[in-house]
């Protein structure tokens, strides 16, 4: 005759497995449905990306274009950017691909920078000093090679 303790343990395990299975099955079904939905969405995204025209500009790029047209820059701001970066007018001009005289005229507020120069100046605000030194070194190498 089997031990009653062993029989009870086996019966408890069997019933526990049955209860766990009943509790987990709906979750497994939901997970399966969600995986299928995700797969369908990924396929749909791939189709839309292929069908999207190349001329569509992402919203971020549109915002960047608006920001470029609204750049405010005055003589004091140009001087502030240049001195913050510890650049001479000559080095500043090299980075912006303009003449030293042009930078001088900007700082004297005789003329204002063109749009492409404004964008370049604003881009210099976000660049670190190490990056600027690297760019100036590249520029010097190009001048020596030419």
ZANU-31902 format. One record per residue: z, x, y of N, C-alpha, C in turn; residue in one letter. Coordinates in steps of 0.02 Angstrom, whole numbers, padded with zeros to 5 digits, always signed. Atoms other than C-alpha are relative to their C-alpha. Example, Ala and Ser with C-alpha at 12.3 -4.5 7.8 and 13.67 -1.06 7.14 Angstrom:
2
+00000+00045-00059+00390+00615-00225+00000+00045+00060A/-00003-00042-00059+00357+00684-00053+00037-00039+00055S/
This chain:
146
+00000+00042-00058+00000+00000+00000+00000+00045+00063X/+00005-00041-00058-00052+00070+00171+00061-00007+00046X/-00056-00001-00047+00076+00115+00301-00015-00049+00057X/+00010+00051-00051+00099-00026+00427-00013+00031+00068X/+00010-00034-00064+00105+00098+00571-00073+00019+00009X/+00070-00020-00002-00069+00164+00530-00045-00060+00010X/+00041+00061-00006-00141-00011+00512+00004-00028+00071X/-00008+00026-00067-00069-00067+00678-00037+00044+00052X/+00035-00046-00046-00135+00089+00768-00076-00010-00004X/+00072+00011+00008-00310+00061+00697-00022-00065+00031X/+00017+00065-00028-00308-00122+00747+00004+00002+00076X/-00006-00006-00073-00248-00080+00923-00059+00038+00029X/+00059-00038-00023-00386+00051+00943-00063-00042-00002X/+00059+00042+00007-00518-00071+00881-00003-00052+00056X/-00002+00051-00052-00462-00207+01001-00008+00031+00070X/+00007-00034-00065-00447-00083+01146-00072+00019+00013X/+00072-00017-00007-00625-00020+01116-00040-00062+00018X/+00036+00062-00012-00686-00200+01113+00011-00023+00072X/-00015+00020-00069-00598-00241+01278-00033+00046+00051X/+00031-00047-00045-00660-00083+01361-00075-00011+00004X/+00072+00012+00002-00837-00118+01305-00017-00063+00040X/+00012+00061-00037-00826-00295+01376+00007+00011+00076X/-00011-00013-00071-00762-00227+01542-00055+00045+00029X/+00048-00050-00024-00890-00085+01555-00072-00024-00002X/+00070+00022+00008-01049-00174+01500-00030-00028+00064X/+00031+00024-00063-01075-00270+01664-00012+00057+00050X/+00009-00056-00045-01050-00108+01761-00060+00042-00020X/+00058-00038+00024-01176-00016+01653-00065-00036+00016X/+00060+00039-00017-01300-00157+01679-00016+00005+00075X/+00010-00006-00073-01274-00149+01869-00027+00069+00017X/+00023-00068-00012-01296+00040+01868-00074+00007-00019X/+00070-00004+00023-01458+00023+01769-00047-00035+00050X/+00041+00037-00048-01525-00108+01891-00007+00040+00066X/+00003-00038-00062-01481+00001+02041-00043+00061-00007X/+00044-00057+00011-01565+00153+01966-00073-00021+00001X/+00068+00026+00001-01721+00049+01937-00022-00016+00072X/+00017+00017-00069-01716-00015+02117-00012+00064+00041X/+00008-00063-00036-01695+00163+02184-00067+00031-00018X/+00064-00027+00022-01843+00220+02081-00058-00037+00034X/+00053+00040-00033-01950+00078+02151-00004+00017+00074X/-00001-00017-00072-01896+00120+02329-00031+00069+00013X/+00029-00066-00008-01941+00303+02306-00075-00002-00007X/+00072+00007+00008-02113+00254+02243-00031-00032+00063X/+00025+00035-00059-02135+00137+02392-00002+00048+00060X/-00002-00048-00055-02084+00274+02514-00057+00050-00006X/+00055-00048+00011-02208+00395+02436-00067-00033+00019X/+00062+00035-00018-02347+00264+02454-00007-00006+00075X/+00003+00008-00073-02303+00231+02636-00013+00066+00036X/+00012-00065-00030-02298+00416+02677-00072+00022-00007X/+00071-00016+00010-02471+00438+02603-00044-00042+00045X/+00042+00046-00038-02539+00287+02695+00012+00005+00075X/-00016-00004-00072-02457+00327+02863-00051+00043+00036X/+00048-00041-00038-02580+00388+02993+00035+00061+00030X/-00028-00063-00026-02553+00565+03056+00016-00006+00074X/-00009+00006-00072-02559+00506+03237+00066-00032+00019X/-00064+00032-00016-02394+00413+03225+00050+00054+00016X/-00049-00049-00022-02264+00510+03322+00069-00025-00019X/-00068+00022+00017-02086+00505+03254+00039-00016+00063X/-00039+00021-00060-01959+00424+03372+00033+00059+00035X/-00033-00057-00031-01869+00590+03402-00050+00038+00044X/+00050-00036-00040-02030+00672+03462-00016-00038+00064X/+00011+00039-00060-02058+00528+03582+00056+00011+00050X/-00057-00011-00044-01884+00553+03653-00005+00070+00031X/+00008-00068-00026-01919+00740+03671-00052+00001+00056X/+00052+00002-00051-02077+00702+03769+00027-00031+00064X/-00030+00031-00059-01980+00587+03885+00046+00049+00035X/-00047-00048-00029-01848+00721+03910-00037+00055+00037X/+00039-00053-00033-01981+00850+03953-00025-00021+00068X/+00026+00023-00063-02049+00743+04092+00055-00011+00051X/-00055+00013-00045-01876+00713+04166+00042+00062+00013X/-00038-00061-00011-01821+00895+04176+00010+00012+00074X/-00016-00015-00069-01732+00933+04338+00020+00073+00003X/-00014-00071-00005-01729+01114+04389-00009+00021+00073X/+00006-00025-00069-01695+01194+04558+00011+00075+00000X/-00006-00072-00006-01683+01371+04623+00067+00026-00026X/-00067-00021+00022-01496+01383+04594+00006-00004-00076X/-00002+00006+00073-01518+01322+04415-00037+00056-00034X/+00038-00055+00029-01649+01454+04380+00040+00065+00004X/-00042-00060-00009-01537+01590+04451+00059-00002-00049X/-00058+00007+00045-01390+01523+04350-00019+00016-00072X/+00023-00014+00068-01489+01527+04187-00013+00075-00009X/+00017-00072+00005-01553+01703+04221+00062+00044+00001X/-00061-00042-00003-01383+01774+04269+00045-00012-00059X/-00041+00014+00059-01295+01687+04126-00024+00041-00060X/+00030-00039+00055-01414+01774+04006-00002+00075+00016X/-00001-00070-00022-01393+01937+04104-00069+00032-00005X/+00069-00024+00001-01580+01958+04128-00022+00019+00070X/+00032-00016-00063-01677+02042+04265-00056-00050+00011X/+00056+00045-00013-01814+01945+04351-00060+00020-00043X/+00056-00024+00040-01939+02054+04258+00005-00023-00072X/-00009+00022+00070-01865+02017+04086-00007-00076-00006X/+00005+00073-00001-01850+01833+04130-00073-00021+00003X/+00071+00014-00007-02033+01832+04181-00037+00013-00066X/+00032-00016+00064-02084+01916+04017+00013-00055-00051X/-00017+00053+00048-01992+01784+03916-00038-00064+00014X/+00034+00062-00019-02077+01644+04012-00076+00009+00006X/+00071-00015-00004-02247+01729+04014-00028-00016+00070X/+00022+00007-00070-02259+01726+04205+00012+00067+00034X/-00010-00064-00036-02258+01862+04338+00070+00003+00030X/-00065-00010-00032-02103+01934+04417+00001-00033+00069X/+00006+00032-00065-02165+01873+04585+00012-00075-00005X/-00009+00072+00010-02170+01695+04517+00074-00017-00007X/-00072+00012+00008-01988+01705+04462+00035+00007+00067X/-00030-00010-00066-01942+01772+04633-00013-00060+00045X/+00017+00057-00042-02032+01629+04719+00039-00062-00022X/-00041+00056+00025-01942+01503+04607+00071+00005+00026X/-00070-00010-00020-01773+01579+04650+00009-00006+00075X/-00003+00009-00073-01813+01578+04836-00015-00072+00019X/+00016+00071-00009-01861+01394+04816-00062-00009+00043X/+00064+00005-00035-02033+01427+04890-00049-00044-00040X/+00041+00041+00044-02120+01349+04740+00044-00023-00058X/-00038+00023+00059-02060+01251+04589-00041+00015-00063X/+00035-00016+00062-02103+01292+04408-00043-00058-00024X/+00042+00051+00031-02242+01200+04320+00036-00028-00060X/-00033+00035+00054-02201+01083+04179+00012+00044-00061X/-00009-00042+00059-02230+01209+04039+00053+00053+00011X/-00052-00049-00016-02120+01336+04128+00069-00033+00001X/-00064+00037+00000-01984+01205+04153+00025-00008-00072X/-00019+00009+00070-01985+01169+03967+00024+00067-00029X/-00020-00066+00026-01976+01356+03928+00068+00021+00028X/-00065-00017-00030-01831+01381+04049+00056-00039-00034X/-00050+00041+00033-01736+01237+03971+00011+00023-00072X/-00008-00026+00068-01770+01310+03799+00041+00064+00000X/-00040-00062-00005-01696+01476+03857+00075-00015+00006X/-00070+00018-00007-01534+01385+03897+00035-00003-00067X/-00030+00010+00066-01505+01352+03713-00003+00061-00045X/+00008-00059+00041-01554+01523+03649+00056+00050+00016X/-00053-00049-00009-01421+01655+03623-00026+00067+00026X/+00019-00065-00029-01419+01829+03699-00032+00045-00052X/+00030-00042+00053-01458+01912+03533-00073-00018-00012X/+00069+00023+00010-01614+01806+03511-00043+00023+00058X/+00038-00022-00059-01669+01849+03688-00015+00075-00005X/+00012-00071+00008-01646+02035+03655-00053+00013-00053X/+00050-00009+00053-01747+02018+03495-00070-00017+00027X/+00065+00019-00028-01888+01929+03588-00026+00053+00050X/+00021-00052-00047-01890+02060+03726-00022+00063-00037X/+00020-00058+00039-01898+02198+03594-00068-00011-00031X/+00066+00016+00027-02045+02110+03511-00053+00006+00054X/+00048-00003-00055-02130+02095+03680-00016+00072+00017X/+00011-00071-00014-02105+02281+03712-00043+00033-00054X/+00041-00028+00055-02177+02323+03541-00072-00021+00007X/+00068+00024-00010-02329+02216+03577-00034+00038+00057X/+00029-00037-00057-02354+02304+03743-00017+00072-00020X/+00012-00069+00022-02340+02475+03660-00059+00004-00048X/+00056+00000+00048-02463+02427+03522-00066-00015+00033X/+00063+00020-00033-02590+02357+03645-00031+00055+00040X/
